[in-house]
């Protein structure tokens, strides 16, 4: 059962907080004021647009004997912001956040990706507060496909790795069986970094 007050709220003659005064556009003014405050807050908190950073031809050498299961290899990534950001770099700029957008792994030897069941790519830091984060994976690998695209973790928070001077990319290749020789893989990793 609707009361007069409920009917007036529905018809726009009364707010849930009380009656509108004689001004017919008061409701519109209140909504406009709320939108203005929202726009101002959004404008104050906006960040720089993300800058794409691509690390190419990263070579991961796994020296034999290699055993069935995960076999890790790492590459040190030195961070030089003027080189990474190019013409977007400004003096004193730091990086606020980073997200992995794509990872491609290809074999650098004649074996291709045969005998590899899965890949995991992680970022690691010498700083124990930052630690290690699994950022991309592919399990299982399709037979005969080379290169492969890893699935990127949407939840991986990578900004802290880009705040230091370096970090490690760690590639784990899960082998189906023991292998006495070496295996070599190349990685192309693309990031979106957010400068401030």
ROLUMMAR-870709 format. One record per residue: residue in one letter; z, x, y of N, C-alpha, C in turn. Coordinates in steps of 0.1 Angstrom, whole numbers, plus 2048, in hexadecimal, padded with zeros to 3 digits. Atoms other than C-alpha are relative to their C-alpha. Layout:
BEGIN
type | nz | nx | ny | caz | cax | cay | cz | cx | cy
a | Z | X | Y | Z | X | Y | Z | X | Y
...
***
This chain:
BEGIN
type | nz | nx | ny | caz | cax | cay | cz | cx | cy
x | 800 | 809 | 7F4 | 800 | 800 | 800 | 800 | 809 | 80C
x | 800 | 7F8 | 7F4 | 7F6 | 80F | 821 | 808 | 7FA | 80B
x | 7F8 | 804 | 7F4 | 80D | 80E | 83F | 7F7 | 802 | 80C
x | 807 | 7FE | 7F4 | 801 | 80C | 862 | 7FE | 80F | 804
x | 801 | 7F2 | 7FD | 809 | 831 | 867 | 7F6 | 807 | 7F7
x | 80A | 7FA | 809 | 7F5 | 83B | 848 | 7F2 | 7FD | 804
x | 80E | 804 | 7FC | 7D7 | 827 | 854 | 7FC | 807 | 80D
x | 804 | 7F9 | 7F4 | 7D9 | 837 | 876 | 7FD | 80F | 7FE
x | 803 | 7F2 | 803 | 7DA | 85A | 867 | 7F2 | 801 | 7FA
x | 80E | 800 | 806 | 7BB | 852 | 852 | 7F5 | 7FE | 80A
x | 80A | 803 | 7F5 | 7A9 | 844 | 870 | 7FF | 80A | 80B
x | 800 | 7F6 | 7F6 | 7B1 | 862 | 885 | 807 | 7FD | 80D
x | 7F9 | 803 | 7F4 | 7C7 | 850 | 89E | 80E | 806 | 801
x | 7F3 | 7FA | 801 | 7E6 | 861 | 893 | 800 | 80D | 7F7
x | 7FF | 7F4 | 809 | 7EE | 884 | 885 | 80B | 7FE | 7F7
x | 7F4 | 801 | 809 | 806 | 889 | 869 | 80D | 804 | 807
x | 7F4 | 7FB | 7F9 | 81D | 898 | 883 | 804 | 7F6 | 80B
x | 7FD | 80A | 7F6 | 81C | 87A | 89B | 7F4 | 7FA | 806
x | 80B | 806 | 7F9 | 806 | 866 | 8B2 | 7F9 | 809 | 809
x | 808 | 7F8 | 7F7 | 7EA | 875 | 8C6 | 803 | 7FA | 80E
x | 7FE | 805 | 7F2 | 7EF | 872 | 8EC | 7F3 | 7F9 | 804
x | 80B | 807 | 7FB | 7D6 | 860 | 902 | 7F3 | 808 | 800
x | 80C | 7F8 | 800 | 7BD | 87C | 8FF | 7F8 | 7FE | 7F3
x | 807 | 803 | 80C | 7A2 | 872 | 8E7 | 7FB | 80C | 7F8
x | 805 | 7F4 | 806 | 796 | 895 | 8E0 | 80B | 80A | 7FB
x | 7F5 | 7F7 | 804 | 7B8 | 8A3 | 8D7 | 7FF | 806 | 7F2
x | 801 | 7FC | 80E | 7B1 | 8A4 | 8B2 | 7F5 | 80B | 7FF
x | 80B | 7F6 | 800 | 790 | 8B8 | 8B8 | 805 | 80D | 807
x | 7FB | 7F5 | 7F9 | 7A3 | 8CF | 8D0 | 809 | 808 | 7F6
x | 7F7 | 7F9 | 80A | 7BD | 8D7 | 8B5 | 7F9 | 807 | 7F6
x | 808 | 7FA | 80A | 7A3 | 8DE | 89B | 7F9 | 80C | 806
x | 807 | 7F5 | 7FA | 790 | 8F4 | 8B3 | 809 | 80C | 803
x | 7F7 | 7F6 | 7FE | 7AF | 907 | 8BC | 803 | 808 | 7F3
x | 7FD | 7F9 | 80D | 7B7 | 90E | 897 | 7F4 | 808 | 7FC
x | 80C | 7F8 | 804 | 793 | 91A | 891 | 7FF | 80C | 809
x | 800 | 7F4 | 7F7 | 795 | 931 | 8AF | 80A | 80A | 7FC
x | 7F5 | 7F6 | 805 | 7B6 | 941 | 8A3 | 7FB | 806 | 7F3
x | 805 | 7FA | 80D | 7A6 | 945 | 880 | 7F6 | 80A | 803
x | 80A | 7F6 | 7FC | 788 | 956 | 88F | 805 | 80D | 806
x | 7FA | 7F4 | 7FA | 79D | 96D | 8A4 | 807 | 809 | 7F6
x | 7F9 | 7F8 | 80B | 7B2 | 978 | 886 | 7F6 | 806 | 7F7
x | 80A | 7FA | 808 | 793 | 97E | 871 | 7F9 | 80B | 807
x | 807 | 7F5 | 7F9 | 783 | 993 | 88C | 809 | 80C | 801
x | 7F7 | 7F5 | 7FF | 7A2 | 9A8 | 890 | 802 | 808 | 7F3
x | 7FD | 7F9 | 80D | 7A5 | 9B0 | 86B | 7F3 | 805 | 7F9
x | 80D | 7FB | 807 | 780 | 9B8 | 864 | 800 | 80F | 7FF
x | 801 | 7F1 | 802 | 778 | 9DA | 856 | 7F2 | 804 | 801
x | 80E | 7FB | 7FF | 75A | 9F0 | 858 | 7F9 | 7FB | 7F3
x | 808 | 803 | 80B | 73D | 9E6 | 841 | 801 | 80B | 7F5
x | 800 | 7F6 | 80A | 73E | 9F8 | 81F | 7F4 | 809 | 801
x | 80A | 7F6 | 800 | 72A | A18 | 81C | 7FD | 804 | 7F2
x | 804 | 7FD | 80E | 717 | A1E | 7FB | 801 | 810 | 7FF
x | 7FF | 7F2 | 804 | 71F | A40 | 7EB | 7FC | 801 | 7F2
x | 805 | 7FE | 80D | 70C | A4C | 7CD | 803 | 80E | 7FB
x | 7FE | 7F3 | 806 | 717 | A69 | 7B7 | 7F6 | 801 | 7F4
x | 80A | 7FF | 809 | 6F9 | A74 | 7A3 | 800 | 80C | 7F8
x | 802 | 7F4 | 809 | 6F1 | A8C | 786 | 80E | 807 | 7FD
x | 7F3 | 7FB | 804 | 716 | A90 | 77D | 7FF | 803 | 7F1
x | 802 | 7FC | 80E | 714 | AA4 | 75C | 80E | 801 | 7F9
x | 7F4 | 800 | 808 | 72F | A9E | 742 | 7FD | 807 | 7F3
x | 803 | 7F7 | 80C | 72F | ABA | 727 | 80C | 7FE | 7F7
x | 7F5 | 802 | 80A | 743 | AB2 | 707 | 7FD | 80B | 7F5
x | 802 | 7F5 | 809 | 747 | AD2 | 6F3 | 805 | 7FD | 7F2
x | 7FC | 802 | 80E | 748 | AD0 | 6CD | 809 | 80A | 7FB
x | 802 | 80C | 809 | 756 | ACB | 6B4 | 805 | 7F4 | 807
x | 7FC | 80D | 7FB | 758 | AA7 | 6BF | 804 | 7F7 | 7F4
x | 7FB | 808 | 80B | 76B | A8E | 6AA | 7FD | 7F1 | 802
x | 801 | 80E | 7FF | 767 | A69 | 6A2 | 80A | 7FA | 809
x | 7F7 | 806 | 7F6 | 776 | A54 | 6BE | 7FD | 805 | 80E
x | 802 | 7FC | 7F2 | 77A | A5B | 6E3 | 800 | 80F | 802
x | 801 | 7F2 | 7FD | 76F | A7D | 6F0 | 7FE | 800 | 80F
x | 801 | 800 | 7F2 | 776 | A82 | 715 | 7FA | 80D | 806
x | 805 | 7F5 | 7F8 | 765 | A98 | 72F | 802 | 7FC | 80E
x | 7FD | 803 | 7F2 | 76C | A9B | 754 | 7F7 | 808 | 80A
x | 807 | 7F9 | 7F5 | 75A | AA4 | 774 | 808 | 7FF | 80D
x | 7F8 | 800 | 7F4 | 76C | AAE | 794 | 7F6 | 7FC | 80C
x | 807 | 805 | 7F4 | 75F | A9B | 7B3 | 807 | 804 | 80C
x | 7FB | 7FB | 7F3 | 765 | AAD | 7D4 | 7FC | 7F6 | 80B
x | 803 | 80A | 7F6 | 768 | A95 | 7F1 | 7FE | 807 | 80E
x | 804 | 7FB | 7F3 | 757 | A9F | 811 | 7FB | 7F4 | 808
x | 804 | 80C | 7FA | 756 | A81 | 828 | 7F3 | 801 | 808
x | 80C | 7FF | 7F8 | 73B | A8D | 840 | 7F3 | 7FF | 7F7
x | 80B | 800 | 809 | 724 | A93 | 822 | 7FF | 7F2 | 7F9
x | 800 | 80D | 807 | 72E | A72 | 810 | 7FB | 7F5 | 809
x | 803 | 80B | 7F7 | 72A | A5C | 82E | 7F4 | 802 | 808
x | 80C | 7FD | 7F8 | 70D | A6D | 83F | 801 | 7FC | 80F
x | 800 | 804 | 7F2 | 705 | A5E | 861 | 80A | 7F6 | 804
x | 7F5 | 80A | 7FE | 720 | A44 | 85D | 80E | 807 | 803
x | 7F3 | 7F9 | 7FF | 73B | A5F | 85F | 803 | 802 | 80F
x | 7FC | 7FD | 7F3 | 74F | A62 | 87F | 80D | 809 | 7FF
x | 7F5 | 7F7 | 801 | 769 | A7D | 887 | 80D | 7F9 | 7FE
x | 7F2 | 806 | 802 | 78C | A74 | 87A | 7FF | 7F4 | 7F6
x | 802 | 80C | 809 | 77E | A59 | 863 | 807 | 803 | 7F2
x | 7FB | 7FF | 80E | 790 | A52 | 842 | 7FA | 7F4 | 7F8
x | 805 | 80B | 808 | 788 | A3B | 825 | 80C | 7F7 | 7FC
x | 7F6 | 80A | 802 | 79C | A1B | 821 | 800 | 7FB | 7F2
x | 801 | 806 | 80D | 78F | A0E | 800 | 7F3 | 805 | 7F9
x | 80D | 7FD | 807 | 774 | A14 | 7E5 | 7FF | 7F7 | 7F4
x | 803 | 808 | 80C | 764 | A00 | 7C9 | 7F4 | 806 | 7F9
x | 80B | 7FC | 808 | 74E | A0B | 7AD | 7F6 | 7F4 | 7FF
x | 80A | 80B | 800 | 72D | 9F7 | 7AE | 7F7 | 801 | 7F4
x | 808 | 7FE | 80C | 719 | A06 | 791 | 802 | 80E | 7FA
x | 7FF | 7F4 | 808 | 71A | A21 | 776 | 7F5 | 801 | 7F6
x | 80B | 7FE | 809 | 6FC | A2E | 763 | 803 | 80D | 7F8
x | 7FE | 7F4 | 809 | 700 | A46 | 745 | 7F4 | 802 | 7F8
x | 80B | 7FC | 808 | 6E4 | A59 | 735 | 803 | 80C | 7F8
x | 7FE | 7F4 | 808 | 6E2 | A73 | 71A | 7F8 | 80C | 806
x | 808 | 7F4 | 7FB | 6D8 | A97 | 725 | 7FC | 809 | 7F4
x | 804 | 7F8 | 80C | 6D1 | AA3 | 701 | 7F7 | 7F7 | 7F8
x | 80A | 807 | 809 | 6B8 | A9A | 6E6 | 805 | 7F5 | 7F8
x | 7FA | 80A | 808 | 6D0 | A84 | 6D4 | 800 | 7F2 | 806
x | 7FF | 80D | 7F9 | 6CF | A69 | 6EE | 80E | 7FB | 7FF
x | 7F2 | 806 | 801 | 6EC | A51 | 6EB | 803 | 7FC | 7F2
x | 7FD | 803 | 80E | 6EA | A4E | 6C5 | 80E | 806 | 7FC
x | 7F2 | 7FB | 805 | 70D | A51 | 6B5 | 80B | 7FD | 80A
x | 7F5 | 804 | 7F6 | 71F | A44 | 6D5 | 802 | 7F1 | 7FF
x | 7FD | 80F | 801 | 731 | A23 | 6D0 | 803 | 7FA | 80D
x | 7FC | 806 | 7F3 | 73F | A1F | 6F3 | 802 | 80B | 80A
x | 7FD | 7F7 | 7F5 | 744 | A2F | 715 | 80B | 7FA | 809
x | 7F6 | 804 | 7F6 | 762 | A2D | 72D | 7FF | 80A | 80B
x | 7FF | 7F7 | 7F5 | 761 | A3C | 750 | 80C | 7FD | 808
x | 7F3 | 801 | 7F9 | 782 | A42 | 762 | 800 | 809 | 80C
x | 7FD | 7F7 | 7F5 | 78D | A51 | 783 | 80E | 805 | 7FE
x | 7F3 | 7FA | 802 | 7AA | A69 | 782 | 803 | 809 | 80C
x | 7FC | 7F8 | 7F5 | 7BE | A7C | 79C | 80B | 80A | 7FC
x | 7F5 | 7F7 | 802 | 7D5 | A9A | 79D | 80D | 7FB | 805
x | 7F4 | 806 | 7FA | 7ED | A85 | 7B1 | 805 | 7F6 | 7F7
x | 7FB | 809 | 80A | 804 | A74 | 799 | 802 | 7F1 | 805
x | 7FF | 80E | 7FA | 808 | A56 | 7B1 | 7F3 | 7F8 | 7FE
x | 80D | 806 | 801 | 7E3 | A4F | 7AE | 7FD | 7FE | 7F1
x | 802 | 801 | 80F | 7E0 | A56 | 788 | 7F2 | 7FF | 7FC
x | 80D | 802 | 807 | 7C2 | A4A | 774 | 7FD | 7F1 | 7FF
x | 805 | 80E | 800 | 7AE | A2A | 776 | 7F3 | 7FF | 7F8
x | 80C | 803 | 807 | 795 | A1D | 75D | 7F7 | 7F7 | 809
x | 809 | 807 | 7F6 | 777 | A12 | 773 | 7F4 | 7FA | 7FA
x | 80C | 806 | 806 | 75A | A0A | 75B | 800 | 803 | 7F1
x | 801 | 7FF | 80F | 752 | A06 | 736 | 7F4 | 7F9 | 7FB
x | 80A | 807 | 808 | 738 | 9FC | 71D | 803 | 801 | 7F2
x | 7FC | 800 | 80E | 741 | 9F1 | 6FA | 7FB | 7F3 | 7FA
x | 806 | 7F4 | 806 | 72D | 9F0 | 6E4 | 7F3 | 803 | 808
x | 80D | 7FC | 7FB | 70D | A03 | 6ED | 7F6 | 7FA | 7F8
x | 80C | 805 | 808 | 6EC | 9F4 | 6E3 | 7F9 | 80C | 7FB
x | 807 | 7F5 | 807 | 6D9 | A0A | 6CB | 7F2 | 802 | 807
x | 80D | 7FD | 7FA | 6BB | A1C | 6DB | 7FF | 7FE | 80F
x | 800 | 801 | 7F2 | 6C4 | A15 | 6FF | 805 | 80C | 807
x | 7FC | 7F4 | 7F8 | 6C5 | A33 | 717 | 7F7 | 800 | 80C
x | 7F2 | 800 | 7FC | 6D0 | A32 | 733 | 807 | 7F3 | 7FE
x | 7F8 | 80D | 801 | 6EC | A18 | 731 | 808 | 7FE | 80D
x | 7F8 | 804 | 7F4 | 6FD | A05 | 74D | 80E | 7FC | 7FB
x | 7F3 | 804 | 804 | 723 | A03 | 74A | 804 | 7F4 | 808
x | 7FB | 80B | 7F9 | 736 | 9E4 | 753 | 80B | 805 | 809
x | 7F6 | 7FB | 7F6 | 74A | 9EA | 773 | 80C | 7F7 | 800
x | 7F4 | 808 | 7FF | 76E | 9DE | 775 | 802 | 7FC | 80E
x | 7FE | 806 | 7F3 | 772 | 9C7 | 792 | 80E | 802 | 806
x | 7F2 | 7FE | 7FC | 798 | 9CC | 793 | 804 | 80E | 803
x | 7FC | 7F2 | 7FE | 797 | 9F2 | 795 | 801 | 803 | 80F
x | 7FD | 7FC | 7F2 | 7A7 | 9FD | 7B6 | 7FE | 80F | 801
x | 804 | 7F1 | 800 | 797 | A1F | 7BF | 802 | 806 | 80D
x | 7FF | 7FA | 7F2 | 79F | A24 | 7E4 | 808 | 80C | 800
x | 7F7 | 7F4 | 800 | 7BB | A3D | 7DD | 7F9 | 80C | 7FC
x | 807 | 7F4 | 805 | 7A3 | A54 | 7CB | 7F8 | 806 | 80B
x | 808 | 7FB | 7F5 | 78E | A57 | 7EB | 808 | 805 | 80C
x | 7F8 | 7FB | 7F5 | 7AB | A5F | 801 | 804 | 80E | 800
x | 7FC | 7F1 | 802 | 7B1 | A82 | 7F3 | 7F3 | 808 | 803
x | 80C | 7F7 | 7FE | 799 | AA0 | 7F3 | 7F8 | 800 | 7F3
x | 808 | 800 | 80D | 78E | A9B | 7CE | 806 | 7F7 | 7F6
x | 7FB | 808 | 80B | 791 | A87 | 7AF | 7F7 | 803 | 7F4
x | 808 | 7FE | 80C | 784 | A88 | 78B | 7FA | 7F4 | 7FB
x | 806 | 80B | 808 | 76B | A72 | 77A | 801 | 804 | 7F1
x | 7FE | 7FD | 80E | 774 | A70 | 755 | 7F7 | 7F7 | 7F7
x | 808 | 808 | 809 | 75A | A65 | 73B | 805 | 801 | 7F2
x | 7FC | 800 | 80E | 766 | A5B | 719 | 7F4 | 7FA | 7F7
x | 80A | 805 | 809 | 74B | A59 | 6FE | 807 | 7FE | 7F2
x | 7FA | 804 | 80D | 757 | A47 | 6DE | 7F5 | 802 | 7F6
x | 80A | 7FC | 80A | 744 | A58 | 6C2 | 802 | 7F8 | 7F2
x | 7FF | 807 | 80D | 73C | A46 | 6A1 | 805 | 809 | 7F5
x | 7FC | 7F6 | 80A | 742 | A66 | 68D | 801 | 80E | 806
x | 7FE | 7F3 | 7FC | 74B | A8A | 68F | 7F2 | 807 | 803
x | 80C | 7F9 | 7FC | 731 | AA1 | 6A0 | 804 | 80F | 803
x | 7FC | 7F2 | 7FF | 732 | AC7 | 69E | 7FA | 807 | 80D
x | 806 | 7FA | 7F4 | 71C | ACE | 6BD | 805 | 7FB | 80D
x | 7FC | 805 | 7F3 | 71E | AC6 | 6E2 | 7F8 | 7F4 | 803
x | 807 | 80C | 7FB | 715 | AA6 | 6F3 | 801 | 801 | 80F
x | 801 | 800 | 7F1 | 70A | AA3 | 718 | 7FB | 7F3 | 805
x | 804 | 80C | 7FA | 708 | A84 | 72D | 7FF | 801 | 80F
x | 801 | 800 | 7F1 | 6FD | A7E | 751 | 804 | 7F2 | 805
x | 7FB | 80C | 7FA | 70D | A64 | 767 | 7FC | 7FE | 80E
x | 803 | 804 | 7F2 | 702 | A52 | 787 | 80A | 7F5 | 803
x | 7F5 | 80A | 7FC | 720 | A40 | 797 | 7FE | 7FC | 80F
x | 802 | 805 | 7F2 | 71B | A2A | 7B6 | 80D | 7F9 | 804
x | 7F3 | 806 | 7FB | 739 | A20 | 7CC | 7FC | 7FA | 80E
x | 7FF | 805 | 7F2 | 73E | A0B | 7EB | 80D | 805 | 806
x | 7F4 | 7FB | 7FA | 757 | A1D | 802 | 801 | 7F9 | 80E
x | 7FD | 807 | 7F3 | 768 | A0D | 820 | 807 | 809 | 809
x | 7FA | 7F7 | 7F7 | 76E | A24 | 83D | 809 | 7F8 | 80A
x | 7F8 | 806 | 7F6 | 788 | A1D | 858 | 801 | 80A | 80C
***
